[in-house]
Amino acid sequence: MDDARQPGRAYRGRRRAQAAHTRYAAVLTTAVVGAGIVALGVSTALPEPRNDLSLEASGNFDDVSVRGGTDRAGRSRTSNPMSNMPAPDVWILPMQRYTLTSFYGERWGRLHPGVDLGAPQGTPFTAVAAGKVILCGWNGGYGNNVMIDHGDGIVTVYGHASKLLCKEGQLVKAGDRIALTGNTGHSFGAHLHFEVREHDKPIEPLAFMRKHGVDIQKHTEAIYG
């Protein structure tokens, strides 16, 4: 297994070489100094299926709504354990060693709603920011899938995992491991499908992450700059 957080791995430029616990400490320190208090309102409501979504994402919205049900959505609206919890405004890469193999946009006549990060089977990947896991399980074309609600209508999506390391309802921080890369669902080779949704609609994730100090193409994170 390719451990993305192994110590002693050096980075050039703005990258860093430090152990996983040092990385976590840096995240917490930055959160205390610079973070605002964000009340994360969680809503699991997802849009109706779109015919122009890629085969990779097909069936995902139906599957979530059927398995989650109105009860789960209702509970999140009426009783949110994170509503009074301060969350650090820290964003990081989902993993360190990967190859960007596919971009957001049209693919085979349909929308590919995220980016694909190729990595060996079983490579750990992490939450890119603090939030609440609103889905952790099998999800149609996404295979083993994790979704994290970060508040303000922002949800990150992680698809095709070989193994899930979190559970629905769990509160996670930036850098917490949530799953291992795999080839489940509508996938061709081991990779992480990563996407960002704003108010239930997929948006271009590279630009969004750059606004939050993370450059997926350059493998850099502003917090460690």
NUNUVO-884316 format. One line per 8 residues: their letters; for each residue x, y, z of N, C-alpha, C, O. Coordinates in steps of 0.1 Angstrom, whole numbers. Example, Ala and Ser with C-alpha at 12.3 -4.5 7.8 and 13.67 -1.06 7.14 Angstrom:
BEGIN
AS) 132 -57 78 123 -45 78 132 -33 78 142 -33 85 ~ 128 -22 71 137 -11 71 129 0 79 134 11 80 $
***
This chain:
BEGIN
MDDARQPG) 8 -12 0 0 0 0 9 12 0 19 13 7 ~ 5 22 -8 12 35 -9 7 44 2 -4 50 0 ~ 14 46 13 9 54 24 12 69 20 24 73 20 ~ 2 77 18 3 91 14 9 99 25 13 111 22 ~ 9 94 37 14 103 49 27 98 55 30 102 66 ~ 34 89 48 46 83 54 56 94 56 58 104 48 ~ 64 93 68 73 104 71 86 103 62 88 93 56 ~ 93 114 62 106 114 56 105 117 41 115 116 34 $
RAYRGRRR) 93 119 35 92 122 21 93 137 18 85 144 23 ~ 104 140 10 107 154 8 98 160 -3 95 153 -13 ~ 95 173 -3 88 180 -13 96 192 -18 104 197 -10 ~ 95 196 -30 101 207 -35 92 219 -34 80 218 -33 ~ 98 231 -35 90 244 -35 82 245 -22 87 245 -11 ~ 69 245 -24 60 248 -13 56 235 -6 49 235 4 ~ 61 223 -11 58 211 -5 66 209 8 76 216 10 ~ 62 199 16 70 198 29 73 184 31 67 174 25 $
AQAAHTRY) 83 182 40 86 168 44 84 167 59 91 174 67 ~ 74 160 63 71 159 78 62 147 80 56 142 71 ~ 62 142 92 55 130 96 40 134 96 36 146 97 ~ 31 124 96 17 126 96 12 134 108 4 143 107 ~ 18 131 120 14 138 132 18 153 132 11 162 137 ~ 30 156 125 34 170 123 24 177 114 20 189 117 ~ 20 171 103 11 177 94 -2 180 101 -8 190 99 ~ -7 171 110 -19 172 117 -18 184 127 -28 192 129 $
AAVLTTAV) -6 185 134 -4 196 143 -4 209 136 -10 219 141 ~ 2 209 124 2 222 116 -12 226 112 -16 238 113 ~ -20 216 109 -34 220 105 -42 226 117 -48 236 116 ~ -40 220 129 -47 225 141 -42 238 145 -50 247 149 ~ -28 241 144 -23 254 147 -28 264 138 -32 275 143 ~ -28 262 125 -34 272 116 -48 274 119 -53 286 117 ~ -56 264 122 -70 265 125 -72 275 137 -81 283 136 ~ -64 273 147 -66 282 159 -63 296 156 -70 305 161 $
VGAGIVAL) -52 298 148 -48 312 146 -57 319 136 -62 330 139 ~ -60 313 125 -66 320 114 -80 316 111 -86 322 102 ~ -86 307 117 -99 302 113 -111 310 119 -110 314 130 ~ -121 311 111 -133 317 116 -142 306 121 -140 294 118 ~ -152 310 128 -162 300 133 -173 299 123 -180 308 119 ~ -174 286 118 -184 284 108 -194 274 113 -191 263 118 ~ -207 278 112 -218 269 116 -221 260 104 -227 265 94 ~ -218 247 105 -220 238 93 -234 233 93 -238 224 101 $
GVSTALPE) -243 238 85 -256 233 84 -256 222 73 -253 225 62 ~ -260 210 77 -259 199 68 -272 196 62 -283 195 69 ~ -272 194 49 -284 190 42 -280 179 32 -271 181 24 ~ -287 168 33 -283 157 24 -292 156 11 -291 147 3 ~ -300 167 9 -309 167 -3 -300 168 -15 -291 177 -15 ~ -302 160 -25 -294 160 -37 -303 162 -49 -315 158 -48 ~ -298 167 -60 -306 170 -72 -311 157 -78 -307 146 -76 ~ -321 159 -87 -327 148 -95 -316 144 -105 -307 151 -108 $
PRNDLSLE) -317 131 -110 -307 126 -119 -307 134 -132 -317 139 -137 ~ -294 136 -137 -293 144 -150 -288 134 -161 -280 126 -159 ~ -294 136 -172 -291 127 -183 -277 129 -189 -272 121 -197 ~ -272 141 -186 -259 145 -193 -247 142 -184 -236 145 -187 ~ -250 135 -172 -238 131 -164 -232 119 -169 -238 111 -176 ~ -219 117 -167 -211 106 -172 -216 93 -166 -223 93 -156 ~ -213 82 -173 -216 69 -169 -211 66 -155 -217 59 -147 ~ -199 72 -152 -193 71 -139 -202 75 -128 -202 69 -117 $
ASGNFDDV) -209 86 -130 -218 92 -120 -232 87 -120 -240 91 -112 ~ -236 79 -130 -250 75 -132 -255 67 -120 -248 59 -114 ~ -267 70 -117 -274 63 -106 -271 69 -92 -276 65 -82 ~ -261 79 -91 -257 83 -78 -268 90 -70 -269 88 -58 ~ -276 99 -77 -285 107 -70 -297 98 -65 -302 100 -54 ~ -302 89 -74 -313 80 -70 -308 72 -58 -316 70 -49 ~ -296 67 -59 -291 57 -49 -290 64 -35 -294 58 -25 ~ -286 77 -35 -284 84 -23 -298 87 -17 -300 85 -5 $
SVRGGTDR) -307 92 -25 -320 95 -20 -328 83 -14 -335 84 -4 ~ -327 72 -21 -334 60 -17 -328 55 -4 -335 51 5 ~ -314 54 -3 -308 49 9 -309 58 21 -311 54 32 ~ -307 71 18 -307 81 29 -321 84 34 -323 84 46 ~ -330 85 24 -344 87 28 -347 101 34 -338 108 38 ~ -360 104 36 -364 117 41 -361 118 56 -358 129 61 ~ -360 107 62 -358 107 77 -344 113 80 -343 121 89 ~ -334 108 72 -320 113 75 -319 128 71 -313 136 79 $
AGRSRTSN) -325 132 60 -325 146 57 -332 155 67 -328 165 70 ~ -344 149 72 -351 157 82 -343 158 95 -344 169 101 ~ -336 148 99 -329 148 111 -318 159 110 -315 166 120 ~ -311 160 99 -300 169 97 -305 183 98 -298 192 102 ~ -318 186 93 -323 199 94 -327 203 108 -326 215 111 ~ -332 194 116 -337 197 129 -327 196 140 -328 203 150 ~ -318 187 138 -308 184 149 -294 182 143 -291 171 139 ~ -286 193 142 -273 192 136 -263 193 147 -261 204 153 $
PMSNMPAP) -255 182 150 -245 183 161 -234 193 158 -227 196 168 ~ -232 197 146 -221 207 143 -226 221 143 -218 230 140 ~ -239 224 145 -244 237 144 -237 247 152 -236 259 149 ~ -233 243 164 -226 253 173 -211 249 175 -205 254 184 ~ -206 242 165 -192 237 166 -183 245 157 -185 246 145 ~ -173 252 163 -164 259 154 -156 250 145 -151 240 150 ~ -154 253 132 -147 244 123 -136 252 117 -138 264 112 ~ -124 247 116 -112 254 110 -114 255 95 -118 246 89 $
DVWILPMQ) -111 267 90 -112 269 76 -98 265 69 -91 273 64 ~ -96 252 70 -83 247 64 -87 237 53 -95 228 55 ~ -80 238 42 -82 229 30 -69 224 26 -59 231 26 ~ -68 211 23 -56 204 19 -59 195 7 -70 193 3 ~ -48 189 2 -49 179 -9 -56 166 -3 -53 163 9 ~ -64 159 -11 -69 146 -6 -59 135 -5 -61 126 3 ~ -48 136 -12 -37 127 -11 -24 134 -16 -25 144 -23 ~ -13 128 -14 0 135 -18 6 129 -31 11 137 -39 $
RYTLTSFY) 5 116 -33 11 110 -44 0 105 -54 -8 96 -51 ~ -1 112 -65 -11 108 -75 -8 114 -88 1 123 -90 ~ -15 110 -99 -14 116 -112 -27 120 -116 -37 113 -116 ~ -28 133 -120 -41 139 -125 -44 133 -139 -37 137 -148 ~ -54 124 -140 -56 117 -152 -68 121 -160 -69 118 -172 ~ -77 128 -153 -89 133 -160 -95 145 -154 -95 147 -142 ~ -99 155 -162 -104 168 -157 -119 168 -157 -126 159 -162 ~ -124 179 -151 -139 182 -151 -142 186 -165 -135 194 -171 $
GERWGRLH) -154 182 -170 -159 186 -183 -165 175 -191 -167 164 -186 ~ -167 178 -204 -173 168 -213 -164 157 -215 -152 158 -218 ~ -170 145 -214 -162 132 -217 -172 122 -223 -182 119 -217 ~ -169 118 -235 -178 109 -242 -192 114 -243 -202 107 -242 ~ -193 127 -245 -206 133 -247 -214 136 -235 -226 140 -235 ~ -208 134 -223 -215 136 -210 -205 144 -201 -193 145 -203 ~ -211 149 -190 -203 157 -181 -196 148 -171 -202 139 -165 ~ -183 149 -171 -175 143 -160 -174 153 -149 -167 163 -150 $
PGVDLGAP) -181 151 -138 -184 161 -128 -172 163 -118 -174 170 -108 ~ -161 157 -120 -150 159 -111 -136 157 -118 -135 158 -130 ~ -126 154 -110 -113 151 -115 -109 137 -110 -113 133 -99 ~ -101 130 -118 -96 117 -114 -81 118 -110 -73 123 -118 ~ -78 112 -99 -64 112 -94 -60 98 -93 -64 90 -84 ~ -51 94 -103 -46 80 -103 -36 77 -92 -27 85 -90 ~ -38 66 -86 -29 62 -75 -30 47 -73 -40 41 -77 ~ -20 40 -68 -20 25 -67 -32 21 -58 -36 29 -49 $
QGTPFTAV) -38 10 -61 -49 4 -53 -45 4 -38 -34 0 -34 ~ -54 9 -30 -52 9 -15 -45 22 -10 -42 22 2 ~ -42 32 -18 -36 44 -13 -46 52 -5 -57 54 -9 ~ -42 55 8 -52 63 16 -54 77 11 -45 83 6 ~ -67 81 12 -70 95 9 -78 101 21 -84 94 28 ~ -78 114 22 -83 121 34 -93 131 30 -95 135 19 ~ -100 136 41 -110 147 39 -102 160 36 -91 162 42 ~ -106 168 27 -99 180 23 -102 191 32 -95 201 32 $
AAGKVILC) -112 190 40 -116 200 50 -125 194 60 -130 183 59 ~ -127 202 71 -135 197 82 -150 197 77 -154 205 69 ~ -157 187 83 -171 186 79 -178 174 85 -172 168 94 ~ -189 170 80 -197 158 85 -199 149 73 -203 153 62 ~ -196 136 76 -198 126 65 -213 124 64 -220 119 73 ~ -219 126 52 -233 125 50 -236 112 42 -247 108 40 ~ -226 106 36 -227 94 29 -214 86 29 -204 91 27 ~ -215 73 33 -204 64 33 -209 50 30 -214 43 38 $
GWNGGYGN) -207 46 17 -212 33 13 -213 32 -2 -208 41 -9 ~ -219 21 -7 -220 19 -21 -230 29 -27 -240 32 -22 ~ -226 35 -39 -234 45 -45 -233 45 -60 -227 53 -66 ~ -240 35 -66 -241 34 -81 -228 35 -88 -219 27 -85 ~ -227 44 -98 -215 45 -106 -203 49 -98 -191 47 -102 ~ -205 55 -86 -193 60 -78 -187 48 -70 -177 50 -64 ~ -194 36 -70 -188 25 -62 -189 29 -48 -198 35 -43 ~ -178 25 -40 -178 28 -26 -175 43 -26 -164 48 -31 $
NVMIDHGD) -184 51 -19 -184 65 -20 -185 72 -7 -192 68 2 ~ -178 83 -5 -179 91 7 -183 105 2 -177 111 -8 ~ -192 111 9 -196 125 7 -195 133 21 -199 128 31 ~ -189 145 20 -187 152 33 -193 166 31 -190 173 21 ~ -201 170 40 -208 183 40 -199 193 48 -196 191 60 ~ -194 204 41 -186 213 48 -193 226 52 -187 236 56 ~ -206 226 50 -214 238 53 -214 248 42 -207 246 32 ~ -223 258 42 -225 268 32 -228 262 18 -224 268 8 $
GIVTVYGH) -234 250 18 -238 244 6 -227 236 -1 -229 232 -13 ~ -215 235 5 -204 228 -2 -203 214 3 -202 211 15 ~ -202 205 -6 -201 190 -4 -189 185 -13 -189 188 -25 ~ -180 178 -7 -170 171 -15 -173 156 -16 -179 150 -7 ~ -170 151 -28 -174 137 -31 -161 129 -35 -152 134 -42 ~ -160 117 -30 -148 108 -32 -153 95 -36 -160 88 -29 ~ -150 91 -49 -155 79 -54 -145 68 -57 -133 70 -58 ~ -151 55 -59 -144 43 -64 -135 37 -53 -125 30 -57 $
ASKLLCKE) -137 40 -40 -128 35 -30 -128 19 -29 -139 13 -32 ~ -117 14 -25 -116 -1 -23 -121 -4 -9 -126 -15 -6 ~ -119 5 1 -122 3 15 -126 16 21 -119 26 19 ~ -137 16 28 -142 28 35 -137 28 50 -137 18 56 ~ -132 40 54 -126 41 68 -134 51 77 -129 54 87 ~ -146 55 72 -154 64 80 -168 59 81 -171 48 75 ~ -177 66 87 -191 62 87 -200 74 86 -196 86 90 ~ -212 72 82 -221 84 81 -224 90 95 -225 83 105 $
GQLVKAGD) -224 103 95 -226 110 107 -214 114 114 -214 122 124 ~ -202 109 110 -189 111 116 -185 125 113 -186 130 102 ~ -179 132 123 -173 145 121 -158 143 118 -151 136 126 ~ -154 149 108 -140 147 103 -133 161 103 -139 171 101 ~ -119 160 103 -111 172 102 -103 171 89 -102 160 84 ~ -98 182 84 -89 181 73 -77 172 76 -70 174 86 ~ -75 163 67 -64 153 69 -68 140 75 -60 131 76 ~ -80 138 80 -85 126 85 -87 116 74 -93 119 63 $
RIALTGNT) -81 104 75 -83 93 65 -97 89 64 -104 86 75 ~ -103 88 52 -117 84 51 -119 72 42 -129 65 43 ~ -109 68 34 -110 56 26 -97 53 18 -87 61 20 ~ -97 42 11 -85 38 3 -89 38 -12 -100 34 -15 ~ -80 42 -20 -83 42 -35 -86 28 -40 -81 18 -35 ~ -95 28 -50 -99 15 -56 -104 16 -70 -101 26 -77 ~ -112 6 -74 -116 5 -88 -131 1 -88 -135 -7 -97 ~ -139 5 -78 -152 1 -77 -162 10 -85 -159 21 -88 $
GHSFGAHL) -174 5 -88 -183 12 -96 -179 13 -111 -172 4 -116 ~ -183 24 -117 -180 26 -131 -166 32 -132 -165 45 -133 ~ -156 24 -132 -142 29 -131 -133 20 -140 -136 9 -142 ~ -123 27 -144 -113 20 -153 -99 22 -146 -92 31 -150 ~ -95 13 -137 -82 14 -130 -84 21 -117 -93 30 -115 ~ -75 18 -108 -75 24 -94 -73 39 -95 -63 43 -100 ~ -82 46 -89 -80 61 -88 -90 66 -78 -100 59 -74 ~ -89 79 -74 -99 86 -67 -106 96 -76 -100 105 -82 $
HFEVREHD) -119 95 -76 -127 105 -83 -131 115 -73 -138 112 -63 ~ -126 128 -75 -129 138 -65 -137 149 -72 -134 154 -83 ~ -148 153 -65 -156 164 -70 -161 173 -59 -161 169 -47 ~ -165 185 -63 -170 195 -54 -184 199 -58 -186 202 -70 ~ -194 199 -49 -207 203 -53 -211 216 -45 -208 217 -33 ~ -217 225 -51 -222 237 -45 -237 238 -46 -242 239 -58 ~ -244 237 -35 -258 237 -35 -263 226 -44 -272 228 -53 ~ -257 214 -43 -261 202 -49 -258 201 -64 -262 192 -71 $
KPIEPLAF) -250 210 -69 -246 210 -83 -231 209 -84 -223 216 -78 ~ -226 199 -93 -211 198 -95 -205 211 -100 -211 217 -110 ~ -194 215 -95 -187 227 -100 -172 223 -103 -168 212 -99 ~ -165 231 -111 -151 228 -115 -142 228 -102 -141 238 -96 ~ -137 216 -98 -130 215 -85 -116 221 -85 -112 226 -74 ~ -109 222 -96 -95 227 -95 -96 242 -91 -88 247 -83 ~ -105 250 -98 -106 264 -95 -111 266 -80 -106 275 -73 ~ -120 258 -76 -125 260 -63 -114 257 -52 -113 265 -43 $
MRKHGVDI) -107 246 -54 -96 243 -45 -85 254 -45 -79 257 -35 ~ -82 259 -57 -72 270 -57 -76 282 -49 -68 288 -43 ~ -89 285 -49 -94 296 -41 -92 294 -26 -92 303 -18 ~ -91 281 -23 -89 277 -9 -75 273 -6 -72 267 4 ~ -66 277 -15 -51 276 -12 -46 262 -16 -35 259 -11 ~ -53 254 -24 -48 241 -27 -48 240 -43 -58 243 -50 ~ -36 237 -48 -34 235 -62 -32 220 -65 -21 215 -63 ~ -43 214 -70 -42 199 -73 -33 196 -84 -26 186 -84 $
QKHTEAIY) -32 205 -94 -23 203 -105 -8 204 -101 0 196 -107 ~ -5 213 -92 9 215 -88 12 207 -75 24 208 -70 ~ 2 200 -69 5 193 -57 9 202 -45 18 198 -38 ~ 3 213 -44 7 223 -34 -4 227 -25 -16 226 -29 ~ -1 231 -13 -11 236 -3 -6 248 3 5 248 8 ~ -14 259 3 -9 272 8 -6 271 23 3 278 28 ~ -14 263 30 -12 262 45 2 257 48 8 261 59 ~ 9 250 39 23 245 42 33 254 34 45 250 34 $
G) 28 265 29 38 273 21 46 282 30 54 290 25 $
***
